[in-house]
């Protein structure tokens, strides 16, 4: 059984520190049994980065045929009283910290506001602009949300922009546009990034928390790398 003290020590060894702005992806089961489960993990992350930092987790909504599969950690975090949740109909994020409104910006339900959920008006772009990091605990790159920002910025030959309509509660149909995301090569991108930056602790850190393989990744370096990779390798 992992205690809070052990979680604290191992996350600090990974590189988590005060005032960091982090986007968290976690599979709690990969860590092993944790005393007080997700509450302990959330509490320890908050203690380390302090409320002068920012914690962000995906808090996606069901929409049409899309059914998100959020972890128990995400579910608890998004419902905590000191966390805000952005209002995008699909790509909602839960955000904690003194400057949470700076990252967790709400949208207007207009064509512009609804379009490009992971693009330049999203919390992902705000994290990128504010030296954000991605913390992956027991997850691989296939669920690394920051790569969707790279997909918005990249331009490969077969890139698809689609249009759909959102039906508002008052019956108004609002068109919106988005990228057809392609997560199939995310692990390839991540593994190539690791092979280049594995020894550069200012950009990439690898370690373990309990039994879970963990990565702490500088988002600016990763997104810029991924944009270049997509432009060169996607057809």
Buried (B, 14 or more C-beta within 10 A) or exposed (E): EBEBEBBBEBBEEBBBBEEBBBBBBBBBEBBEEBEEBBBBBBBBBBBBBEBEBBBBBBBBBEBEEEEBEBBBBBEBBBEEEEBBBBBBBBBBBBBBBEBBEBBBBEBEBEBEBBBBBBBEBBBBBBBBBBEBBBBBBBBBBEBBBBBBBBBBBBEBEEBEEEEEEBEEEEEEEBEBBBBEBBBEBBEEBBEBBBEEBEEEEEBBBBBBBBEBBBBBBBBBBBBBBBBEBBBEEBE
